[in-house]
Amino acid sequence: MDIVIRAVKERFLQEIAFPVFEMGMVNAQVALERLSKVVADDRTRTLVEVLLERGVEGAFWNLDSDPWLETVYRLLFRDWEMGQDGWRSPGEETVGYAGNWDQALHLSLMLEDPRYPYWDEAEARAAREAWLKEPSEGLGLASLVTGVWDPLPRFAAHEVLPSHGDRGKYKAGEVAIADWSFRPADMVSFWARQLPTKLGRLLKREEQRLKPVELLEAQDILDYWNGKIPEPPFLSVAFSGLGFRSSEWLRELGQLVGQVRAAAQGGRGLTIVITRPPKVRYSQDEVY
């Protein structure tokens, strides 16, 4: 499992977590003290108290410790509700989509980029590598899966939750890339409205590639991707670009877009965390 995508209630993130992260880019102690006053969740408050007792100097990027990492994961990937005594996390974190990172990017690019050469393994790999070196926020789900932020945060995301190696990048007002990212509910809802059109176009591209062979299961495939039937059909003809794993990838794409659709239906945003990212080095000209 290299990537996890979860649906989240964004109010807590927008009103509490993100402002605390922004504050912590300047003064981590003040930010943690602020957090301790607004969260009533016992475990989170205990973790914050441990960090404060140990002594905090400088910004969040100095806090590479287990209590801090657990605190961040609780803030980002749990549901939070406002109570009389502050914000509480009522239950365990929920796992939405969990899968292989490279495959998730491959499927996202198939969906979002009509020029992506998914039918050729070598060309597709080269296209993914090129995209990773110069990713942008304009490619919907593929941008999210890559760890690109849109809209841009007011903090360096890769310093809040340390990125692997040299992958993180931040320029205030220009770019933010990290091993975690977020999309607000209104954007997720917009993606969900686009899904039927994008999925239909992907299927049409594959039908064109298969000619003169007819893809008899086309409508069932589309119905599965759009959440109208619970299971994908058995394929009489493998997708030309997916080979012997075509059925697996067909199912995986349905699960990936299903997470977007479910989040939109619940009025939620999306968060992702990449646990084992590709080895890509960005320039470190960070500006705060």
ZALO-721668 format. One record per residue: residue number from 1; x, y, z of N, C-alpha, C in turn; residue in one letter. Coordinates in Angstrom, 3 decimals, padded with zeros to 6 digits. Layout:
BEGIN
PT	NUM	X	Y	Z	X	Y	Z	X	Y	Z	a
...
//
This chain:
BEGIN
PT	1	000.846	-001.188	000.000	000.000	000.000	000.000	000.882	001.239	000.000	m
PT	2	000.846	002.001	-001.074	001.702	003.179	-001.204	000.937	004.484	-001.065	d
PT	3	-000.376	004.445	-001.237	-001.160	005.670	-001.197	-002.518	005.383	-000.555	i
PT	4	-002.981	006.327	000.252	-004.296	006.225	000.874	-005.045	007.523	000.610	v
PT	5	-006.284	007.399	000.152	-007.145	008.557	-000.098	-008.361	008.433	000.803	i
PT	6	-008.647	009.474	001.560	-009.771	009.452	002.498	-010.678	010.656	002.273	r
PT	7	-011.957	010.445	002.516	-012.914	011.554	002.550	-012.877	012.184	003.932	a
PT	8	-012.910	013.515	003.995	-012.816	014.220	005.274	-013.829	015.354	005.334	v
PT	9	-014.258	015.662	006.573	-015.017	016.879	006.809	-014.019	018.029	006.873	k
PT	10	-014.167	018.981	005.977	-013.092	019.956	005.830	-013.141	021.111	006.826	e
PT	11	-014.244	021.292	007.547	-014.341	022.451	008.436	-013.210	022.472	009.454	r
PT	12	-012.942	021.305	010.078	-011.873	021.240	011.078	-010.524	021.568	010.448	f
PT	13	-010.270	021.055	009.255	-009.002	021.331	008.589	-008.849	022.822	008.292	l
PT	14	-009.899	023.418	007.728	-009.825	024.809	007.300	-009.789	025.782	008.481	q
PT	15	-010.520	025.463	009.547	-010.641	026.402	010.663	-009.602	026.179	011.761	e
PT	16	-009.131	024.947	011.917	-008.230	024.635	013.027	-006.866	024.153	012.540	i
PT	17	-006.835	023.009	011.834	-005.549	022.380	011.511	-004.672	023.255	010.623	a
PT	18	-005.209	023.750	009.522	-004.382	024.523	008.597	-003.873	025.827	009.213	f
PT	19	-004.709	026.601	009.945	-004.161	027.782	010.626	-003.066	027.445	011.641	p
PT	20	-003.210	026.308	012.345	-002.171	025.883	013.282	-000.886	025.563	012.528	v
PT	21	-001.002	024.874	011.386	000.185	024.561	010.585	000.869	025.836	010.103	f
PT	22	000.059	026.799	009.672	000.628	028.069	009.216	001.366	028.772	010.352	e
PT	23	000.755	028.805	011.523	001.376	029.412	012.694	002.673	028.692	013.050	m
PT	24	002.657	027.364	012.898	003.813	026.563	013.254	004.991	026.704	012.322	g
PT	25	004.797	027.301	011.164	005.919	027.572	010.275	006.826	028.661	010.844	m
PT	26	006.272	029.436	011.786	007.032	030.508	012.428	007.389	030.141	013.857	v
PT	27	006.390	029.631	014.597	006.619	029.336	016.013	005.815	028.103	016.388	n
PT	28	006.474	026.962	016.468	005.790	025.699	016.735	005.195	025.659	018.135	a
PT	29	005.854	026.251	019.104	005.338	026.212	020.474	004.013	026.962	020.578	q
PT	30	003.947	028.154	020.001	002.709	028.934	020.027	001.593	028.169	019.312	v
PT	31	001.931	027.524	018.196	000.935	026.769	017.439	000.395	025.592	018.249	a
PT	32	001.284	024.878	018.939	000.846	023.741	019.743	000.018	024.195	020.943	l
PT	33	000.384	025.298	021.536	-000.405	025.838	022.646	-001.807	026.219	022.168	e
PT	34	-001.881	026.794	020.985	-003.186	027.129	020.402	-004.007	025.862	020.172	r
PT	35	-003.361	024.808	019.639	-004.052	023.553	019.368	-004.579	022.924	020.655	l
PT	36	-003.789	022.970	021.706	-004.202	022.356	022.973	-005.442	023.023	023.556	s
PT	37	-005.702	024.252	023.193	-006.850	024.986	023.727	-008.143	024.692	022.971	k
PT	38	-008.035	024.165	021.761	-009.243	023.983	020.945	-009.629	022.521	020.750	v
PT	39	-008.714	021.579	021.039	-009.065	020.164	020.907	-009.387	019.588	022.279	v
PT	40	-010.490	018.847	022.337	-010.886	018.191	023.582	-010.630	016.694	023.515	a
PT	41	-010.150	016.229	022.383	-009.840	014.812	022.200	-008.682	014.425	023.119	d
PT	42	-008.892	013.429	023.972	-007.924	013.097	025.012	-006.564	012.705	024.450	d
PT	43	-006.555	011.817	023.458	-005.276	011.341	022.928	-004.506	012.473	022.257	r
PT	44	-005.190	013.288	021.479	-004.507	014.376	020.785	-003.957	015.381	021.779	t
PT	45	-004.754	015.707	022.785	-004.283	016.670	023.798	-003.076	016.114	024.547	r
PT	46	-003.080	014.825	024.847	-001.939	014.207	025.527	-000.675	014.301	024.677	t
PT	47	-000.815	014.019	023.386	000.338	014.102	022.486	000.903	015.520	022.438	l
PT	48	000.033	016.512	022.376	000.478	017.902	022.334	001.189	018.264	023.637	v
PT	49	000.640	017.816	024.762	001.267	018.093	026.057	002.652	017.460	026.147	e
PT	50	002.815	016.251	025.617	004.125	015.592	025.603	005.134	016.429	024.815	v
PT	51	004.708	016.908	023.666	005.603	017.730	022.836	006.000	019.013	023.550	l
PT	52	005.041	019.658	024.201	005.329	020.908	024.908	006.240	020.663	026.116	l
PT	53	006.036	019.562	026.798	006.874	019.246	027.958	008.318	018.964	027.546	e
PT	54	008.485	018.390	026.383	009.843	018.108	025.898	010.573	019.377	025.501	r
PT	55	009.794	020.409	025.215	010.392	021.662	024.771	010.406	021.750	023.258	g
PT	56	009.878	022.826	022.728	009.766	023.011	021.289	010.501	024.283	020.899	v
PT	57	011.380	024.161	019.948	012.116	025.326	019.463	011.927	025.466	017.958	e
PT	58	011.764	026.697	017.513	011.680	026.952	016.080	010.345	026.549	015.486	g
PT	59	010.405	026.082	014.236	009.204	025.775	013.466	008.918	024.274	013.474	a
PT	60	007.812	023.905	012.803	007.380	022.515	012.800	008.398	021.578	012.151	f
PT	61	009.200	022.091	011.242	010.107	021.192	010.535	011.138	020.557	011.476	w
PT	62	011.275	021.111	012.681	012.165	020.509	013.670	011.530	019.324	014.392	n
PT	63	010.209	019.168	014.268	009.487	018.167	015.052	009.371	016.834	014.310	l
PT	64	010.461	016.173	014.111	010.453	014.862	013.463	010.470	013.788	014.552	d
PT	65	009.331	013.632	015.248	009.252	012.685	016.358	007.937	011.936	016.277	s
PT	66	007.874	010.785	016.920	006.656	009.964	016.876	005.425	010.689	017.409	d
PT	67	005.505	011.411	018.543	004.311	012.122	019.012	003.805	013.157	018.018	p
PT	68	004.711	013.841	017.353	004.283	014.841	016.372	003.650	014.180	015.157	w
PT	69	004.253	013.123	014.651	003.695	012.443	013.489	002.315	011.876	013.797	l
PT	70	002.148	011.303	014.991	000.835	010.794	015.358	-000.177	011.926	015.470	e
PT	71	000.251	013.053	016.016	-000.631	014.211	016.119	-001.107	014.661	014.745	t
PT	72	-000.179	014.769	013.799	-000.528	015.215	012.441	-001.498	014.238	011.792	v
PT	73	-001.224	012.958	011.914	-002.117	011.965	011.305	-003.515	012.032	011.910	y
PT	74	-003.608	012.272	013.195	-004.913	012.390	013.822	-005.646	013.633	013.309	r
PT	75	-004.937	014.728	013.193	-005.557	015.967	012.720	-006.047	015.833	011.284	l
PT	76	-005.264	015.173	010.459	-005.551	015.153	009.025	-006.522	014.068	008.596	l
PT	77	-006.476	012.916	009.228	-007.137	011.762	008.649	-008.244	011.171	009.526	f
PT	78	-008.692	011.923	010.510	-009.839	011.518	011.310	-010.990	012.499	011.108	r
PT	79	-012.183	012.035	011.403	-013.317	012.947	011.460	-013.281	013.708	012.781	d
PT	80	-013.624	014.989	012.725	-013.657	015.827	013.914	-015.007	016.502	014.023	w
PT	81	-015.503	016.562	015.253	-016.780	017.208	015.508	-016.630	018.211	016.643	e
PT	82	-017.332	019.341	016.518	-017.280	020.378	017.536	-018.263	020.063	018.649	m
PT	83	-017.752	020.021	019.873	-018.599	019.795	021.035	-018.571	020.985	021.976	g
PT	84	-019.179	020.843	023.123	-019.239	021.945	024.081	-017.870	022.310	024.638	q
PT	85	-016.975	021.314	024.726	-015.660	021.568	025.306	-014.550	021.647	024.264	d
PT	86	-014.902	021.637	022.991	-013.893	021.726	021.942	-014.071	020.652	020.888	g
PT	87	-013.086	020.520	020.024	-013.146	019.560	018.924	-012.746	018.173	019.402	w
PT	88	-013.546	017.176	019.008	-013.264	015.792	019.350	-013.287	014.913	018.106	r
PT	89	-012.501	013.838	018.166	-012.516	012.824	017.118	-013.311	011.636	017.643	s
PT	90	-014.524	011.407	017.115	-015.414	010.411	017.713	-015.048	008.961	017.449	p
PT	91	-014.233	008.689	016.431	-013.966	007.292	016.105	-012.606	007.108	015.461	g
PT	92	-012.383	005.916	014.944	-011.129	005.600	014.266	-011.106	006.234	012.877	e
PT	93	-009.899	006.426	012.364	-009.791	006.931	011.003	-010.311	005.879	010.028	e
PT	94	-010.930	006.337	008.965	-011.494	005.423	007.978	-010.617	005.399	006.732	t
PT	95	-010.392	004.217	006.206	-009.607	004.066	004.988	-010.555	004.058	003.799	v
PT	96	-010.339	004.942	002.861	-011.173	004.980	001.675	-010.571	004.129	000.571	g
PT	97	-009.683	004.724	-000.200	-008.981	004.008	-001.266	-007.546	003.790	-000.813	y
PT	98	-007.072	002.574	-000.874	-005.691	002.250	-000.544	-005.145	001.357	-001.649	a
PT	99	-004.006	001.748	-002.203	-003.474	000.956	-003.302	-002.041	001.290	-003.645	g
PT	100	-001.625	000.779	-004.783	-000.278	001.011	-005.295	-000.191	002.408	-005.888	n
PT	101	000.832	003.151	-005.485	000.937	004.548	-005.912	001.081	004.679	-007.427	w
PT	102	001.987	003.923	-008.021	002.235	004.050	-009.454	000.998	003.669	-010.260	d
PT	103	000.276	002.655	-009.807	-000.932	002.260	-010.503	-002.010	003.332	-010.371	q
PT	104	-002.122	003.934	-009.190	-003.106	005.005	-009.009	-002.799	006.178	-009.928	a
PT	105	-001.524	006.511	-010.090	-001.154	007.601	-011.002	-001.449	007.217	-012.446	l
PT	106	-001.131	005.987	-012.807	-001.397	005.488	-014.162	-002.882	005.609	-014.494	h
PT	107	-003.740	005.160	-013.588	-005.175	005.213	-013.830	-005.686	006.644	-013.838	l
PT	108	-005.137	007.488	-012.982	-005.554	008.889	-012.947	-005.196	009.607	-014.235	s
PT	109	-004.020	009.328	-014.763	-003.622	009.943	-016.030	-004.461	009.414	-017.191	l
PT	110	-004.817	008.134	-017.158	-005.728	007.598	-018.166	-007.033	008.383	-018.172	m
PT	111	-007.517	008.691	-016.989	-008.786	009.397	-016.864	-008.672	010.862	-017.253	l
PT	112	-007.602	011.519	-016.831	-007.524	012.972	-016.934	-006.850	013.489	-018.204	e
PT	113	-005.941	012.707	-018.782	-005.134	013.214	-019.899	-005.377	012.375	-021.151	d
PT	114	-006.101	012.896	-022.133	-006.365	012.112	-023.353	-005.115	011.818	-024.174	p
PT	115	-004.016	012.508	-023.882	-002.758	012.267	-024.620	-001.884	011.212	-023.955	r
PT	116	-002.267	010.772	-022.775	-001.446	009.814	-022.037	-001.420	008.459	-022.765	y
PT	117	-000.234	007.949	-023.137	-000.126	006.720	-023.949	-000.220	005.449	-023.111	p
PT	118	-001.351	005.238	-022.476	-001.501	004.120	-021.549	-001.353	002.763	-022.223	y
PT	119	-001.548	002.711	-023.536	-001.505	001.445	-024.262	-000.083	000.926	-024.479	w
PT	120	000.928	001.756	-024.241	002.329	001.369	-024.435	003.047	001.493	-023.103	d
PT	121	003.512	000.362	-022.550	004.083	000.359	-021.207	005.283	001.294	-021.084	e
PT	122	006.209	001.240	-022.052	007.413	002.065	-021.986	007.078	003.551	-022.128	a
PT	123	006.209	003.874	-023.078	005.839	005.273	-023.274	005.047	005.804	-022.088	e
PT	124	004.193	004.973	-021.521	003.409	005.393	-020.359	004.324	005.663	-019.172	a
PT	125	005.321	004.809	-018.978	006.257	005.009	-017.868	007.035	006.311	-018.074	r
PT	126	007.477	006.563	-019.292	008.203	007.800	-019.585	007.320	009.025	-019.355	a
PT	127	006.049	008.914	-019.721	005.123	010.031	-019.525	004.900	010.293	-018.035	a
PT	128	004.817	009.244	-017.224	004.655	009.433	-015.777	005.890	010.082	-015.173	r
PT	129	007.057	009.645	-015.616	008.291	010.233	-015.101	008.390	011.704	-015.474	e
PT	130	008.004	012.045	-016.691	008.023	013.443	-017.117	007.026	014.270	-016.316	a
PT	131	005.851	013.709	-016.068	004.834	014.409	-015.288	005.313	014.654	-013.858	w
PT	132	005.986	013.668	-013.269	006.457	013.809	-011.896	007.519	014.890	-011.757	l
PT	133	008.303	015.094	-012.798	009.335	016.125	-012.748	008.741	017.523	-012.863	k
PT	134	007.613	017.658	-013.554	006.971	018.964	-013.735	005.466	018.843	-013.528	e
PT	135	005.029	018.434	-012.344	003.589	018.316	-012.118	002.954	019.690	-011.942	p
PT	136	001.660	019.769	-012.143	000.940	021.026	-011.959	-000.397	020.720	-011.309	s
PT	137	-001.111	021.780	-010.951	-002.383	021.600	-010.274	-003.541	021.408	-011.224	e
PT	138	-003.299	021.449	-012.534	-004.398	021.500	-013.484	-004.903	020.172	-013.998	g
PT	139	-004.525	019.055	-013.379	-004.907	017.764	-013.925	-005.712	016.933	-012.918	l
PT	140	-006.556	017.608	-012.177	-007.545	016.944	-011.340	-006.989	015.852	-010.452	g
PT	141	-007.549	014.664	-010.600	-007.200	013.542	-009.745	-005.723	013.178	-009.860	l
PT	142	-005.146	013.299	-011.049	-003.723	012.990	-011.219	-002.852	013.948	-010.417	a
PT	143	-003.252	015.210	-010.323	-002.497	016.172	-009.523	-002.587	015.827	-008.039	s
PT	144	-003.780	015.471	-007.589	-003.946	015.079	-006.186	-003.091	013.871	-005.852	l
PT	145	-003.146	012.848	-006.688	-002.391	011.616	-006.456	-000.886	011.891	-006.421	v
PT	146	-000.441	012.920	-007.138	000.972	013.264	-007.176	001.396	014.048	-005.940	t
PT	147	000.437	014.543	-005.151	000.772	015.331	-003.968	000.836	016.815	-004.232	g
PT	148	000.304	017.240	-005.384	000.254	018.666	-005.712	-000.954	019.297	-005.020	v
PT	149	-000.770	020.482	-004.466	-001.843	021.185	-003.762	-002.582	022.144	-004.678	w
PT	150	-003.906	022.182	-004.526	-004.760	023.132	-005.227	-006.093	023.206	-004.481	d
PT	151	-006.413	024.328	-003.855	-005.651	025.586	-003.811	-004.390	025.457	-002.959	p
PT	152	-003.499	026.418	-003.139	-002.231	026.379	-002.432	-002.422	026.666	-000.944	l
PT	153	-001.708	025.944	-000.091	-001.774	026.230	001.348	-000.892	027.431	001.692	p
PT	154	-001.083	027.951	002.890	-000.266	029.057	003.379	000.861	028.533	004.276	r
PT	155	001.196	027.267	004.098	002.272	026.640	004.863	002.958	025.611	003.976	f
PT	156	004.160	025.252	004.356	004.922	024.234	003.605	004.463	022.852	004.046	a
PT	157	003.627	022.224	003.229	003.017	020.950	003.619	004.064	019.874	003.869	a
PT	158	005.157	019.892	003.130	006.161	018.840	003.280	006.992	019.015	004.550	h
PT	159	006.818	020.133	005.263	007.491	020.298	006.542	006.566	019.982	007.711	e
PT	160	005.266	020.072	007.495	004.310	019.655	008.514	004.364	018.141	008.681	v
PT	161	004.272	017.431	007.583	004.406	015.984	007.552	005.600	015.693	006.660	l
PT	162	006.771	015.415	007.238	008.002	015.333	006.453	007.895	014.402	005.259	p
PT	163	008.325	014.900	004.096	008.303	014.111	002.877	009.525	013.207	002.805	s
PT	164	009.401	012.172	002.017	010.498	011.234	001.832	011.575	011.865	000.952	h
PT	165	012.816	011.806	001.392	013.909	012.312	000.582	013.773	013.796	000.289	g
PT	166	013.981	014.162	-000.966	013.935	015.560	-001.390	012.687	015.867	-002.196	d
PT	167	011.609	015.154	-001.933	010.456	015.274	-002.797	009.652	016.550	-002.569	r
PT	168	009.613	017.088	-001.366	008.763	018.225	-001.078	009.250	019.520	-001.707	g
PT	169	008.287	020.382	-002.034	008.620	021.678	-002.613	007.538	022.675	-002.229	k
PT	170	007.970	023.907	-001.938	007.007	024.943	-001.596	007.531	026.317	-002.007	y
PT	171	006.696	027.048	-002.730	006.914	028.462	-003.011	005.599	029.172	-002.729	k
PT	172	005.617	030.069	-001.795	004.384	030.727	-001.389	003.679	031.354	-002.587	a
PT	173	002.408	030.990	-002.765	001.608	031.553	-003.847	001.876	030.968	-005.213	g
PT	174	002.801	029.989	-005.305	003.158	029.439	-006.613	002.986	027.928	-006.696	e
PT	175	003.587	027.192	-005.773	003.545	025.735	-005.874	003.708	025.110	-004.495	v
PT	176	003.039	023.997	-004.290	003.227	023.196	-003.078	003.089	021.736	-003.455	a
PT	177	004.099	020.937	-003.136	004.113	019.501	-003.411	004.589	018.796	-002.153	i
PT	178	003.895	017.749	-001.773	004.269	017.006	-000.574	003.782	015.573	-000.698	a
PT	179	004.074	014.786	000.323	003.588	013.405	000.365	002.193	013.325	000.959	d
PT	180	001.539	014.466	001.111	000.125	014.510	001.478	-000.479	015.746	000.836	w
PT	181	-001.774	015.683	000.601	-002.438	016.813	-000.027	-003.926	016.789	000.308	s
PT	182	-004.625	017.824	-000.117	-006.027	018.016	000.244	-006.759	018.710	-000.898	f
PT	183	-008.033	018.327	-001.079	-008.923	019.047	-001.988	-010.220	019.335	-001.255	r
PT	184	-010.711	020.571	-001.345	-011.949	020.936	-000.648	-013.176	020.307	-001.290	p
PT	185	-014.266	020.307	-000.536	-015.487	019.623	-000.962	-016.045	020.171	-002.263	a
PT	186	-015.975	021.490	-002.478	-016.545	022.038	-003.710	-015.786	021.552	-004.942	d
PT	187	-014.462	021.386	-004.808	-013.680	020.872	-005.927	-013.967	019.396	-006.166	m
PT	188	-014.092	018.627	-005.091	-014.408	017.206	-005.214	-015.771	017.022	-005.877	v
PT	189	-016.732	017.866	-005.512	-018.056	017.808	-006.127	-017.979	018.111	-007.620	s
PT	190	-017.146	019.072	-007.997	-016.945	019.396	-009.406	-016.338	018.216	-010.153	f
PT	191	-015.347	017.564	-009.552	-014.759	016.369	-010.161	-015.819	015.295	-010.384	w
PT	192	-016.651	015.089	-009.370	-017.665	014.032	-009.455	-018.630	014.302	-010.602	a
PT	193	-018.973	015.560	-010.818	-019.880	015.899	-011.934	-019.218	015.646	-013.273	r
PT	194	-017.906	015.743	-013.327	-017.168	015.516	-014.570	-016.929	014.037	-014.863	q
PT	195	-017.016	013.194	-013.851	-016.627	011.793	-014.007	-017.347	011.072	-015.145	l
PT	196	-018.680	011.157	-015.268	-019.338	010.420	-016.354	-018.793	010.781	-017.730	p
PT	197	-018.514	012.073	-017.951	-017.975	012.500	-019.245	-016.564	011.973	-019.450	t
PT	198	-015.708	012.095	-018.437	-014.318	011.655	-018.573	-014.228	010.140	-018.735	k
PT	199	-015.020	009.414	-017.977	-015.017	007.958	-018.094	-015.540	007.515	-019.456	l
PT	200	-016.562	008.199	-019.938	-017.099	007.881	-021.263	-016.077	008.120	-022.349	g
PT	201	-015.332	009.202	-022.247	-014.300	009.504	-023.243	-013.170	008.489	-023.203	r
PT	202	-012.783	008.065	-021.994	-011.756	007.032	-021.876	-012.214	005.745	-022.550	l
PT	203	-013.439	005.360	-022.321	-013.957	004.143	-022.927	-014.020	004.273	-024.450	l
PT	204	-014.409	005.436	-024.950	-014.448	005.662	-026.397	-013.049	005.555	-027.005	k
PT	205	-012.050	006.082	-026.305	-010.674	005.970	-026.812	-010.259	004.514	-026.935	r
PT	206	-010.661	003.718	-025.950	-010.286	002.307	-025.998	-011.061	001.563	-027.075	e
PT	207	-012.310	001.906	-027.258	-013.093	001.285	-028.322	-012.485	001.586	-029.682	e
PT	208	-011.996	002.792	-029.865	-011.344	003.152	-031.128	-010.070	002.337	-031.328	q
PT	209	-009.332	002.101	-030.258	-008.085	001.348	-030.370	-008.343	-000.120	-030.698	r
PT	210	-009.452	-000.646	-030.209	-009.737	-002.060	-030.401	-010.319	-002.388	-031.780	l
PT	211	-010.761	-001.401	-032.504	-011.387	-001.679	-033.798	-010.463	-002.476	-034.689	k
PT	212	-010.992	-003.454	-035.463	-012.407	-003.742	-035.695	-013.071	-004.646	-034.648	p
PT	213	-012.305	-005.029	-033.610	-012.895	-005.847	-032.558	-013.848	-004.983	-031.740	v
PT	214	-014.996	-005.530	-031.404	-015.993	-004.781	-030.652	-015.890	-005.112	-029.164	e
PT	215	-015.921	-004.088	-028.344	-015.899	-004.275	-026.902	-017.344	-004.473	-026.433	l
PT	216	-017.749	-005.724	-026.331	-019.152	-006.037	-026.073	-019.616	-005.580	-024.688	l
PT	217	-018.687	-005.478	-023.748	-019.052	-005.135	-022.374	-018.979	-003.637	-022.093	e
PT	218	-018.912	-002.816	-023.138	-018.672	-001.381	-022.958	-019.668	-000.734	-022.002	a
PT	219	-020.947	-000.999	-022.191	-021.944	-000.351	-021.340	-021.841	-000.827	-019.892	q
PT	220	-021.560	-002.115	-019.701	-021.407	-002.630	-018.339	-020.172	-002.030	-017.660	d
PT	221	-019.107	-001.843	-018.436	-017.909	-001.207	-017.884	-018.237	000.207	-017.412	i
PT	222	-018.916	000.944	-018.266	-019.276	002.318	-017.934	-020.218	002.360	-016.728	l
PT	223	-021.146	001.445	-016.667	-022.067	001.392	-015.530	-021.323	001.093	-014.235	d
PT	224	-020.334	000.214	-014.303	-019.542	-000.089	-013.111	-018.741	001.134	-012.680	y
PT	225	-018.060	001.764	-013.612	-017.273	002.951	-013.281	-018.141	004.057	-012.688	w
PT	226	-019.370	004.177	-013.164	-020.264	005.233	-012.689	-021.066	004.827	-011.457	n
PT	227	-020.752	003.657	-010.890	-021.379	003.239	-009.651	-022.788	002.708	-009.797	g
PT	228	-023.182	002.333	-011.004	-024.547	001.849	-011.231	-024.683	000.353	-010.996	k
PT	229	-023.570	-000.377	-011.102	-023.567	-001.799	-010.785	-022.387	-002.072	-009.859	i
PT	230	-022.492	-003.054	-008.956	-021.471	-003.229	-007.914	-020.191	-003.918	-008.371	p
PT	231	-020.239	-004.679	-009.448	-019.072	-005.448	-009.881	-018.796	-005.214	-011.362	e
PT	232	-017.527	-005.222	-011.769	-017.204	-005.048	-013.191	-017.536	-006.302	-013.979	p
PT	233	-017.775	-006.163	-015.265	-018.084	-007.345	-016.089	-016.833	-008.155	-016.391	p
PT	234	-017.039	-009.390	-016.770	-015.943	-010.213	-017.287	-015.644	-009.762	-018.708	f
PT	235	-014.363	-009.547	-019.022	-013.989	-009.012	-020.331	-013.718	-010.129	-021.326	l
PT	236	-014.411	-010.071	-022.438	-014.128	-011.017	-023.514	-012.916	-010.574	-024.318	s
PT	237	-012.646	-009.263	-024.317	-011.474	-008.705	-024.998	-010.756	-007.802	-024.008	v
PT	238	-009.452	-008.049	-023.769	-008.700	-007.230	-022.822	-008.477	-005.831	-023.384	a
PT	239	-008.480	-004.845	-022.497	-008.116	-003.498	-022.927	-006.757	-003.556	-023.621	f
PT	240	-006.636	-002.870	-024.729	-005.417	-002.981	-025.525	-004.183	-002.525	-024.765	s
PT	241	-004.353	-001.550	-023.885	-003.200	-001.042	-023.166	-003.004	-001.658	-021.809	g
PT	242	-003.854	-002.581	-021.401	-003.795	-003.116	-020.052	-003.419	-004.592	-019.994	l
PT	243	-003.465	-005.276	-021.121	-002.989	-006.646	-021.194	-003.682	-007.580	-020.230	g
PT	244	-002.918	-008.525	-019.678	-003.520	-009.573	-018.849	-004.042	-009.023	-017.524	f
PT	245	-003.644	-007.797	-017.163	-004.117	-007.202	-015.915	-005.305	-006.276	-016.146	r
PT	246	-005.916	-006.352	-017.299	-006.964	-005.401	-017.647	-008.144	-005.448	-016.675	s
PT	247	-008.549	-006.639	-016.266	-009.681	-006.752	-015.347	-009.358	-006.128	-013.996	s
PT	248	-008.127	-006.336	-013.534	-007.696	-005.761	-012.258	-007.714	-004.235	-012.313	e
PT	249	-007.186	-003.679	-013.411	-007.123	-002.227	-013.525	-008.502	-001.623	-013.744	w
PT	250	-009.346	-002.337	-014.449	-010.727	-001.878	-014.629	-011.400	-001.727	-013.267	l
PT	251	-011.236	-002.750	-012.421	-011.813	-002.716	-011.072	-011.180	-001.596	-010.251	r
PT	252	-009.865	-001.451	-010.346	-009.157	-000.455	-009.547	-009.588	000.962	-009.914	e
PT	253	-009.793	001.229	-011.192	-010.265	002.549	-011.602	-011.653	002.810	-011.023	l
PT	254	-012.507	001.786	-011.020	-013.829	001.935	-010.428	-013.756	002.287	-008.955	g
PT	255	-012.813	001.685	-008.233	-012.657	001.980	-006.811	-012.107	003.384	-006.593	q
PT	256	-011.197	003.791	-007.456	-010.590	005.121	-007.334	-011.621	006.226	-007.564	l
PT	257	-012.360	006.127	-008.663	-013.370	007.158	-008.930	-014.551	007.030	-007.973	v
PT	258	-014.772	005.815	-007.465	-015.826	005.622	-006.478	-015.551	006.397	-005.199	g
PT	259	-014.273	006.539	-004.839	-013.919	007.324	-003.661	-014.241	008.797	-003.875	q
PT	260	-013.987	009.288	-005.078	-014.331	010.677	-005.403	-015.841	010.872	-005.331	v
PT	261	-016.569	009.956	-005.928	-018.031	010.068	-005.965	-018.624	009.995	-004.550	r
PT	262	-018.110	009.090	-003.716	-018.622	008.942	-002.361	-018.350	010.191	-001.529	a
PT	263	-017.153	010.759	-001.685	-016.835	011.988	-000.956	-017.765	013.118	-001.371	a
PT	264	-018.009	013.236	-002.669	-018.896	014.289	-003.163	-020.315	014.107	-002.639	a
PT	265	-020.796	012.883	-002.634	-022.146	012.616	-002.145	-022.291	012.954	-000.671	q
PT	266	-021.199	012.828	000.080	-021.230	013.143	001.502	-020.862	014.576	001.816	g
PT	267	-020.638	015.391	000.772	-020.255	016.777	000.977	-018.893	016.935	001.630	g
PT	268	-017.967	016.040	001.304	-016.655	016.023	001.940	-015.536	016.364	000.972	r
PT	269	-014.414	016.731	001.560	-013.199	016.909	000.796	-012.423	015.610	000.752	g
PT	270	-011.211	015.656	000.188	-010.352	014.482	000.108	-008.962	014.815	000.623	l
PT	271	-008.386	013.893	001.378	-006.978	013.974	001.732	-006.279	012.733	001.206	t
PT	272	-005.009	012.889	000.875	-004.197	011.739	000.484	-002.908	011.746	001.280	i
PT	273	-002.345	010.579	001.491	-000.999	010.464	002.016	-000.280	009.408	001.188	v
PT	274	000.922	009.746	000.770	001.758	008.844	-000.027	002.824	008.278	000.901	i
PT	275	002.805	006.979	001.106	003.722	006.372	002.057	005.036	005.923	001.423	t
PT	276	005.021	005.727	000.106	006.249	005.330	-000.589	006.235	005.977	-001.965	r
PT	277	006.694	007.218	-002.053	006.615	007.960	-003.309	007.747	007.582	-004.261	p
PT	278	007.656	008.043	-005.506	008.729	007.804	-006.471	009.962	008.616	-006.111	p
PT	279	011.088	008.203	-006.624	012.332	008.925	-006.346	012.488	010.050	-007.367	k
PT	280	011.939	011.197	-006.998	012.015	012.377	-007.850	012.554	013.524	-007.025	v
PT	281	013.542	014.206	-007.517	014.151	015.316	-006.780	013.686	016.635	-007.388	r
PT	282	013.125	017.502	-006.533	012.728	018.835	-006.976	013.805	019.828	-006.565	y
PT	283	013.851	020.955	-007.254	014.773	022.007	-006.840	014.304	022.544	-005.491	s
PT	284	015.246	022.919	-004.645	014.898	023.314	-003.287	014.939	024.838	-003.105	q
PT	285	014.417	025.570	-004.059	014.368	027.042	-003.971	013.089	027.455	-003.263	d
PT	286	012.979	027.111	-001.996	011.751	027.323	-001.234	011.690	028.777	-000.747	e
PT	287	010.522	029.329	-000.819	010.293	030.682	-000.357	009.085	030.658	000.573	v
PT	288	009.188	031.245	001.763	008.086	031.225	002.712	007.519	032.627	002.880	y
//
